[in-house]
Amino acid sequence: MATMTLPVTLDDGANRQKLVDAVETAREAAVLDAGEEHVGAHAGVEHEDAVSVSHLFDAIVAGYRGWRWSVTVAATGADSPVTISEVVLRPGPDALVAPSWVPWERRVRPGDLGVGDLFPPEPGDDRLVPAYLDVDDPEVTETAHELGLGRARVMSREGREDSARRWKGGEYGPRADMARSAPATCGTCGFYLQLGGSLKAAFGVCGNEYAPADGHVVHAEYGCGAHSEVKVETTPSVPVAELVYDDSLLDSEPASG
């Protein structure tokens, strides 16, 4: 025989208010779980759904500054009793929490490698391909064939594109503050040493010892005040009037007595 479930209409407003007002019920549950000395002032209410809310209380626990006890209370209707669903310790907005977990092989960041450290590439690193493959870099291929030598692996197209994106968006890219205030770009500078291969159209190395990017890879649209074609206009430090009187050329007459 088939059964039919009839919809149940709840007085949501009255039920929610009853749950919001159940502060003492929630506090008793927190004290029962954590102890009176570890439960502080009421810190707010979070609405979970139509039949449950969570009351928050400051946690007075050593080492858990900014954490809160969260007590979820529930009731199925305005006439039903308030029950306790769970009591948990949660971090608040100002809580001191551990940083997000990072797998060991991803914990080394750019600049972390020191003298004597070893950091081999991961197996299947898509930035590298065997040297005998077509690397889509005519100068690399030509040089390897000419010398009859080669490296075991070279950078793949993905590896070079990743480097180009990183360099362009970095400290020596076209969007850097120094580049925005520069009189001209590196691509027109005599100290700009253009890279070879597929990156030569956009990148080079700065060879000016007085420039902030000396020895670094720079984007062709980067620039600084040490550009080779910079000219400084020399003007007198004291303004000179356009009309000058030479007293030695003035005629003088004695004053009549």
Summary of the structure (lengths in Angstrom):
residues: 257
radius of gyration: 37.4
end to end distance: 143.6
largest distance: 143.6
contacts: 557
relative contact order: 0.08
helix: 24%
strand: 21%
